[in-house]
Amino acid sequence: MDGMINDVAKHPSKTVPVAEEQRPLSDLLRLPAGPVDLSTLATDATLGFPGAGKADAAHVDTVLQPELDDLQERLFANGRATPEAAPRVLLVLQGMDTSGKGGVIRHAIGMVDPQGLAITSFKAPTKAELAHPFLWRIDRALPGPGMIGIFDRSHYEDVLVVRVHDLVPEDVWGARYDEINAWEEALVASGTTIVKCFLHVSHDKQKERLAERLADPTKYWKYNPGDVDERLRWPAYTEAYEAALERCSTQHAPWFVVPADRKWYRNWAVAQLLTEHLRGLGLSWPAADFDVEAEQKRVAAS
């Protein structure tokens, strides 16, 4: 499959050929059941990519973009026409520093109309937010009917950063895994499709990307000295992520592990995962709630 031959590079306008045996990317990247050991999951794999490598990425994106854009517009149109029945989509992006959450939003999510997006970047909770249960601020940021909500970091910070920095007792953060599962299950039951992507970057690649930011004045704004302090906690973060992935990958809201060392693959993979989930909604264009023929005559006579 990884070696599948296609002629996208020579004919970018052609549809990417799909081998009969090829499985959906959502099957290939779905976290397997059982104990999670991130060291066994490749950070530089290109599973399911329908091309020879980076040279084909732009052409593959060109093929993918029209379908993703069309599906997102159908979703948005249903939200405008029948908000009480329209589905919602929530894309959760989690990963170590430099894993590329911002890059995914800029490149992959940039393929669709921004008016149908609701992007929330979760930082450290405010004093007012801390006065509420940890999911309170998450509820307030959920996407509306027909919208794609994107969480740059998410409710999982409350079992990651909180755990690594020992911000609350273990019995508090330890109970949150079950709370998250119950909350996500209720969310799905109410009509929200959840797509959870763990952007899996390697320790070496993170160091390389941090060094690149310091070598380029146009990237200084991306660098935070605190990133190095967090990097020194890599083993603790790995342990925390393994627990969150293992305990919160469920039938209704599984985790997808996206290899993130290759930016071009990471961006394509998230866009492809989103496309597959939108396809699964079986979206059609909403019917007119007016007499089309009568309106055509009125327009012609105006």
C-alpha positions as a LaTeX table, in Angstrom:
\begin{tabular}{lrrr}
\hline
Residue & $x$ (\AA) & $y$ (\AA) & $z$ (\AA) \\
\hline
Met1 & 0.00 & 0.00 & 0.00 \\
Asp2 & 2.77 & 2.48 & 0.94 \\
Gly3 & 4.43 & 1.64 & $-2.35$ \\
Met4 & 1.26 & 2.00 & $-4.40$ \\
Ile5 & 2.08 & 3.46 & $-7.80$ \\
Asn6 & $-0.04$ & 6.27 & $-9.23$ \\
Asp7 & 0.32 & 8.99 & $-11.81$ \\
Val8 & $-0.86$ & 11.93 & $-9.73$ \\
Ala9 & 2.41 & 13.78 & $-10.15$ \\
Lys10 & 2.17 & 13.57 & $-13.96$ \\
His11 & $-1.58$ & 14.24 & $-14.10$ \\
Pro12 & $-2.59$ & 16.29 & $-11.05$ \\
Ser13 & $-6.14$ & 16.73 & $-12.35$ \\
Lys14 & $-6.80$ & 13.00 & $-12.30$ \\
Thr15 & $-8.43$ & 11.26 & $-9.39$ \\
Val16 & $-5.96$ & 9.44 & $-7.17$ \\
Pro17 & $-6.28$ & 5.73 & $-7.94$ \\
Val18 & $-7.29$ & 3.60 & $-5.00$ \\
Ala19 & $-6.17$ & $-0.01$ & $-4.75$ \\
Glu20 & $-9.07$ & $-2.40$ & $-4.08$ \\
Glu21 & $-7.38$ & $-3.67$ & $-0.96$ \\
Gln22 & $-6.67$ & $-0.19$ & 0.44 \\
Arg23 & $-8.29$ & 0.45 & 3.79 \\
Pro24 & $-9.63$ & 3.84 & 4.91 \\
Leu25 & $-7.05$ & 5.96 & 6.68 \\
Ser26 & $-9.31$ & 5.98 & 9.73 \\
Asp27 & $-8.73$ & 2.21 & 9.97 \\
Leu28 & $-4.98$ & 2.51 & 9.44 \\
Leu29 & $-4.41$ & 5.25 & 12.03 \\
Arg30 & $-6.95$ & 4.19 & 14.64 \\
Leu31 & $-5.23$ & 3.38 & 17.91 \\
Pro32 & $-5.26$ & $-0.41$ & 18.46 \\
Ala33 & $-6.98$ & $-1.68$ & 21.58 \\
Gly34 & $-4.82$ & $-2.64$ & 24.54 \\
Pro35 & $-1.82$ & $-1.14$ & 26.35 \\
Val36 & $-0.25$ & 1.86 & 24.62 \\
Asp37 & 3.51 & 2.14 & 24.14 \\
Leu38 & 4.24 & 5.20 & 22.03 \\
Ser39 & 7.79 & 4.00 & 21.36 \\
Thr40 & 6.33 & 1.25 & 19.17 \\
Leu41 & 4.31 & 3.66 & 17.01 \\
Ala42 & 6.25 & 5.26 & 14.16 \\
Thr43 & 6.46 & 9.04 & 14.00 \\
Asp44 & 7.64 & 9.16 & 10.38 \\
Ala45 & 5.32 & 6.64 & 8.69 \\
Thr46 & 3.22 & 7.58 & 5.66 \\
Leu47 & 0.42 & 5.03 & 5.98 \\
Gly48 & $-2.25$ & 5.26 & 3.31 \\
Phe49 & $-0.67$ & 8.15 & 1.41 \\
Pro50 & $-1.64$ & 7.70 & $-2.25$ \\
Gly51 & 1.63 & 8.84 & $-3.73$ \\
Ala52 & 5.38 & 8.25 & $-3.77$ \\
Gly53 & 6.24 & 10.86 & $-1.13$ \\
Lys54 & 6.57 & 14.58 & $-0.46$ \\
Ala55 & 6.87 & 15.40 & $-4.16$ \\
Asp56 & 3.28 & 14.20 & $-4.65$ \\
Ala57 & 1.82 & 15.95 & $-1.59$ \\
Ala58 & 0.71 & 19.13 & $-3.35$ \\
His59 & $-1.00$ & 17.17 & $-6.12$ \\
Val60 & $-2.73$ & 14.84 & $-3.66$ \\
Asp61 & $-3.97$ & 17.85 & $-1.70$ \\
Thr62 & $-5.29$ & 19.36 & $-4.93$ \\
Val63 & $-7.35$ & 16.22 & $-5.50$ \\
Leu64 & $-8.59$ & 16.04 & $-1.89$ \\
Gln65 & $-9.48$ & 19.70 & $-1.40$ \\
Pro66 & $-12.61$ & 19.90 & $-3.64$ \\
Glu67 & $-14.29$ & 16.96 & $-1.88$ \\
Leu68 & $-13.45$ & 18.22 & 1.60 \\
Asp69 & $-14.65$ & 21.71 & 0.68 \\
Asp70 & $-17.90$ & 20.33 & $-0.78$ \\
Leu71 & $-18.62$ & 18.16 & 2.26 \\
Gln72 & $-17.95$ & 21.03 & 4.66 \\
Glu73 & $-20.28$ & 23.31 & 2.68 \\
Arg74 & $-23.03$ & 20.68 & 2.81 \\
Leu75 & $-22.58$ & 20.44 & 6.56 \\
Phe76 & $-22.75$ & 24.21 & 6.92 \\
Ala77 & $-25.80$ & 24.46 & 4.63 \\
Asn78 & $-27.66$ & 21.90 & 6.74 \\
Gly79 & $-26.82$ & 23.89 & 9.83 \\
Arg80 & $-28.36$ & 27.00 & 8.29 \\
Ala81 & $-31.43$ & 25.23 & 6.85 \\
Thr82 & $-32.32$ & 22.78 & 9.63 \\
Pro83 & $-30.26$ & 23.60 & 12.72 \\
Glu84 & $-32.38$ & 21.36 & 14.93 \\
Ala85 & $-31.36$ & 18.28 & 12.91 \\
Ala86 & $-27.92$ & 19.26 & 11.55 \\
Pro87 & $-24.88$ & 17.29 & 12.70 \\
Arg88 & $-21.77$ & 18.86 & 14.18 \\
Val89 & $-18.12$ & 17.82 & 13.93 \\
Leu90 & $-15.43$ & 18.28 & 16.57 \\
Leu91 & $-11.78$ & 17.88 & 15.58 \\
Val92 & $-9.48$ & 17.49 & 18.59 \\
Leu93 & $-5.76$ & 18.14 & 18.03 \\
Gln94 & $-3.33$ & 17.04 & 20.74 \\
Gly95 & 0.41 & 16.52 & 20.70 \\
Met96 & 3.73 & 17.50 & 22.19 \\
Asp97 & 5.11 & 21.00 & 21.50 \\
Thr98 & 6.11 & 21.39 & 17.79 \\
Ser99 & 3.90 & 18.45 & 16.77 \\
Gly100 & 2.15 & 20.84 & 14.39 \\
Lys101 & $-1.33$ & 21.70 & 15.66 \\
Gly102 & $-1.06$ & 25.19 & 14.19 \\
Gly103 & 0.32 & 23.82 & 10.93 \\
Val104 & $-2.60$ & 21.44 & 10.58 \\
Ile105 & $-5.08$ & 24.27 & 11.12 \\
Arg106 & $-3.28$ & 26.49 & 8.63 \\
His107 & $-2.79$ & 23.91 & 5.86 \\
Ala108 & $-5.34$ & 21.10 & 6.26 \\
Ile109 & $-8.24$ & 23.04 & 7.73 \\
Gly110 & $-7.34$ & 25.89 & 5.40 \\
Met111 & $-8.86$ & 23.79 & 2.62 \\
Val112 & $-12.40$ & 24.74 & 3.69 \\
Asp113 & $-14.52$ & 27.87 & 4.09 \\
Pro114 & $-13.55$ & 29.54 & 7.39 \\
Gln115 & $-17.11$ & 30.71 & 8.06 \\
Gly116 & $-18.02$ & 27.08 & 8.82 \\
Leu117 & $-15.24$ & 26.71 & 11.40 \\
Ala118 & $-15.04$ & 27.45 & 15.11 \\
Ile119 & $-11.43$ & 27.27 & 16.35 \\
Thr120 & $-10.61$ & 27.29 & 20.04 \\
Ser121 & $-7.10$ & 27.26 & 21.47 \\
Phe122 & $-7.22$ & 26.19 & 25.10 \\
Lys123 & $-4.66$ & 27.82 & 27.35 \\
Ala124 & $-4.25$ & 27.58 & 31.12 \\
Pro125 & $-7.69$ & 28.04 & 32.69 \\
Thr126 & $-8.55$ & 31.42 & 34.17 \\
Lys127 & $-9.48$ & 31.89 & 37.82 \\
Ala128 & $-13.14$ & 32.12 & 36.77 \\
Glu129 & $-12.90$ & 28.88 & 34.80 \\
Leu130 & $-11.24$ & 27.10 & 37.71 \\
Ala131 & $-14.32$ & 27.86 & 39.78 \\
His132 & $-16.26$ & 25.41 & 37.58 \\
Pro133 & $-15.86$ & 21.68 & 36.78 \\
Phe134 & $-13.06$ & 21.14 & 34.25 \\
Leu135 & $-15.44$ & 20.37 & 31.37 \\
Trp136 & $-17.40$ & 23.60 & 31.86 \\
Arg137 & $-15.19$ & 25.72 & 29.61 \\
Ile138 & $-15.08$ & 22.92 & 27.03 \\
Asp139 & $-18.87$ & 22.80 & 26.83 \\
Arg140 & $-18.93$ & 26.53 & 26.12 \\
Ala141 & $-16.65$ & 26.08 & 23.09 \\
Leu142 & $-18.50$ & 23.23 & 21.37 \\
Pro143 & $-19.45$ & 23.76 & 17.70 \\
Gly144 & $-22.98$ & 24.76 & 16.76 \\
Pro145 & $-25.20$ & 22.99 & 14.20 \\
Gly146 & $-23.48$ & 22.48 & 10.86 \\
Met147 & $-20.13$ & 23.69 & 12.17 \\
Ile148 & $-16.71$ & 22.08 & 12.42 \\
Gly149 & $-15.20$ & 22.87 & 15.79 \\
Ile150 & $-11.44$ & 22.60 & 16.15 \\
Phe151 & $-9.78$ & 22.28 & 19.53 \\
Asp152 & $-6.09$ & 23.26 & 19.54 \\
Arg153 & $-5.42$ & 21.36 & 22.76 \\
Ser154 & $-8.56$ & 20.38 & 24.63 \\
His155 & $-10.15$ & 18.82 & 27.70 \\
Tyr156 & $-7.27$ & 16.32 & 27.62 \\
Glu157 & $-4.98$ & 18.98 & 29.07 \\
Asp158 & $-6.73$ & 18.19 & 32.36 \\
Val159 & $-5.17$ & 14.70 & 32.37 \\
Leu160 & $-1.88$ & 15.77 & 30.74 \\
Val161 & $-0.41$ & 19.08 & 31.95 \\
Val162 & $-2.35$ & 18.78 & 35.20 \\
Arg163 & $-0.88$ & 15.33 & 35.78 \\
Val164 & 2.70 & 16.16 & 34.75 \\
His165 & 2.83 & 19.32 & 36.86 \\
Asp166 & 0.94 & 17.80 & 39.77 \\
Leu167 & $-1.60$ & 20.64 & 39.76 \\
Val168 & $-4.34$ & 18.60 & 41.41 \\
Pro169 & $-4.25$ & 15.39 & 43.47 \\
Glu170 & $-4.02$ & 12.08 & 41.59 \\
Asp171 & $-7.47$ & 10.99 & 42.72 \\
Val172 & $-8.87$ & 14.11 & 41.01 \\
Trp173 & $-7.18$ & 13.79 & 37.63 \\
Gly174 & $-7.47$ & 10.00 & 37.82 \\
Ala175 & $-11.27$ & 10.25 & 37.91 \\
Arg176 & $-11.33$ & 12.45 & 34.83 \\
Tyr177 & $-10.73$ & 9.66 & 32.31 \\
Asp178 & $-14.16$ & 8.19 & 33.03 \\
Glu179 & $-15.71$ & 11.65 & 33.10 \\
Ile180 & $-14.24$ & 12.40 & 29.67 \\
Asn181 & $-15.50$ & 9.11 & 28.24 \\
Ala182 & $-19.03$ & 9.69 & 29.56 \\
Trp183 & $-19.02$ & 13.28 & 28.29 \\
Glu184 & $-17.82$ & 12.29 & 24.82 \\
Glu185 & $-20.35$ & 9.46 & 24.61 \\
Ala186 & $-23.19$ & 11.87 & 25.43 \\
Leu187 & $-21.84$ & 14.34 & 22.88 \\
Val188 & $-21.84$ & 11.71 & 20.13 \\
Ala189 & $-25.34$ & 10.57 & 21.10 \\
Ser190 & $-26.56$ & 14.15 & 20.66 \\
Gly191 & $-25.28$ & 14.37 & 17.07 \\
Thr192 & $-21.61$ & 15.38 & 17.24 \\
Thr193 & $-18.94$ & 13.43 & 15.39 \\
Ile194 & $-15.65$ & 13.52 & 17.30 \\
Val195 & $-12.33$ & 13.11 & 15.46 \\
Lys196 & $-9.45$ & 12.93 & 17.95 \\
Cys197 & $-5.95$ & 13.21 & 16.46 \\
Phe198 & $-2.78$ & 12.69 & 18.46 \\
Leu199 & 0.02 & 14.27 & 16.43 \\
His200 & 2.89 & 11.89 & 17.18 \\
Val201 & 6.25 & 13.67 & 16.89 \\
Ser202 & 9.62 & 12.22 & 17.87 \\
His203 & 11.96 & 13.60 & 20.53 \\
Asp204 & 14.66 & 14.25 & 17.92 \\
Lys205 & 12.27 & 16.01 & 15.53 \\
Gln206 & 11.05 & 18.28 & 18.31 \\
Lys207 & 14.64 & 19.33 & 19.05 \\
Glu208 & 15.23 & 20.00 & 15.36 \\
Arg209 & 12.11 & 22.18 & 15.08 \\
Leu210 & 12.96 & 24.17 & 18.20 \\
Ala211 & 16.45 & 24.81 & 16.80 \\
Glu212 & 14.95 & 25.92 & 13.47 \\
Arg213 & 12.83 & 28.51 & 15.27 \\
Leu214 & 15.93 & 29.96 & 16.91 \\
Ala215 & 17.84 & 30.02 & 13.62 \\
Asp216 & 15.21 & 32.08 & 11.77 \\
Pro217 & 14.19 & 35.57 & 12.96 \\
Thr218 & 10.82 & 35.15 & 11.25 \\
Lys219 & 10.12 & 32.22 & 13.59 \\
Tyr220 & 11.19 & 33.76 & 16.89 \\
Trp221 & 7.54 & 34.43 & 17.66 \\
Lys222 & 6.91 & 30.68 & 17.65 \\
Tyr223 & 9.59 & 30.02 & 20.26 \\
Asn224 & 8.87 & 30.02 & 23.96 \\
Pro225 & 11.76 & 29.45 & 26.41 \\
Gly226 & 9.31 & 27.42 & 28.47 \\
Asp227 & 9.19 & 24.85 & 25.65 \\
Val228 & 12.63 & 23.61 & 26.72 \\
Asp229 & 11.44 & 23.19 & 30.31 \\
Glu230 & 8.51 & 21.13 & 29.04 \\
Arg231 & 10.85 & 19.14 & 26.77 \\
Leu232 & 12.81 & 18.05 & 29.84 \\
Arg233 & 9.58 & 16.47 & 31.06 \\
Trp234 & 9.28 & 14.33 & 27.90 \\
Pro235 & 9.15 & 10.97 & 29.80 \\
Ala236 & 6.40 & 12.25 & 32.10 \\
Tyr237 & 4.38 & 13.62 & 29.16 \\
Thr238 & 4.83 & 10.35 & 27.28 \\
Glu239 & 3.46 & 8.43 & 30.25 \\
Ala240 & 0.54 & 10.84 & 30.58 \\
Tyr241 & $-0.29$ & 10.62 & 26.86 \\
Glu242 & $-0.11$ & 6.83 & 26.88 \\
Ala243 & $-2.62$ & 6.73 & 29.74 \\
Ala244 & $-4.98$ & 9.22 & 28.06 \\
Leu245 & $-4.83$ & 7.42 & 24.73 \\
Glu246 & $-5.34$ & 3.98 & 26.25 \\
Arg247 & $-8.11$ & 4.92 & 28.65 \\
Cys248 & $-10.02$ & 7.30 & 26.37 \\
Ser249 & $-9.97$ & 5.57 & 22.99 \\
Thr250 & $-13.53$ & 4.28 & 22.81 \\
Gln251 & $-15.91$ & 2.91 & 20.22 \\
His252 & $-17.78$ & 6.21 & 19.98 \\
Ala253 & $-14.68$ & 8.44 & 20.09 \\
Pro254 & $-11.47$ & 6.57 & 19.16 \\
Trp255 & $-8.04$ & 8.14 & 19.02 \\
Phe256 & $-6.16$ & 8.37 & 15.73 \\
Val257 & $-2.37$ & 8.44 & 16.00 \\
Val258 & $-1.03$ & 10.66 & 13.19 \\
Pro259 & 2.72 & 10.38 & 12.48 \\
Ala260 & 3.87 & 14.01 & 12.65 \\
Asp261 & 7.58 & 14.02 & 11.78 \\
Arg262 & 6.74 & 14.67 & 8.11 \\
Lys263 & 4.67 & 17.85 & 7.98 \\
Trp264 & 3.28 & 17.18 & 4.53 \\
Tyr265 & 1.98 & 13.77 & 5.59 \\
Arg266 & 0.61 & 15.03 & 8.91 \\
Asn267 & $-1.40$ & 17.75 & 7.16 \\
Trp268 & $-2.75$ & 15.40 & 4.50 \\
Ala269 & $-3.63$ & 12.72 & 7.06 \\
Val270 & $-5.74$ & 15.03 & 9.21 \\
Ala271 & $-7.51$ & 16.42 & 6.14 \\
Gln272 & $-8.17$ & 12.86 & 4.92 \\
Leu273 & $-9.47$ & 11.75 & 8.32 \\
Leu274 & $-11.84$ & 14.72 & 8.40 \\
Thr275 & $-13.00$ & 13.94 & 4.85 \\
Glu276 & $-13.73$ & 10.31 & 5.71 \\
His277 & $-15.78$ & 11.28 & 8.75 \\
Leu278 & $-17.74$ & 13.90 & 6.80 \\
Arg279 & $-18.41$ & 11.32 & 4.09 \\
Gly280 & $-19.80$ & 9.03 & 6.75 \\
Leu281 & $-22.48$ & 11.58 & 7.63 \\
Gly282 & $-24.18$ & 11.00 & 4.26 \\
Leu283 & $-24.73$ & 14.73 & 3.79 \\
Ser284 & $-27.08$ & 15.97 & 1.08 \\
Trp285 & $-27.99$ & 19.50 & 0.12 \\
Pro286 & $-31.03$ & 20.81 & 2.03 \\
Ala287 & $-34.23$ & 21.02 & 0.02 \\
Ala288 & $-35.76$ & 24.41 & $-0.72$ \\
Asp289 & $-38.45$ & 25.55 & 1.71 \\
Phe290 & $-40.08$ & 27.68 & $-1.01$ \\
Asp291 & $-41.65$ & 27.15 & $-4.45$ \\
Val292 & $-38.59$ & 27.11 & $-6.74$ \\
Glu293 & $-40.56$ & 27.51 & $-9.99$ \\
Ala294 & $-42.53$ & 30.44 & $-8.62$ \\
Glu295 & $-39.35$ & 32.15 & $-7.44$ \\
Gln296 & $-37.69$ & 31.60 & $-10.82$ \\
Lys297 & $-40.61$ & 33.42 & $-12.45$ \\
Arg298 & $-40.40$ & 36.24 & $-9.95$ \\
Val299 & $-36.68$ & 36.67 & $-10.56$ \\
Ala300 & $-37.18$ & 36.62 & $-14.35$ \\
Ala301 & $-39.85$ & 39.29 & $-14.07$ \\
Ser302 & $-37.94$ & 41.52 & $-11.70$ \\
\hline
\end{tabular}
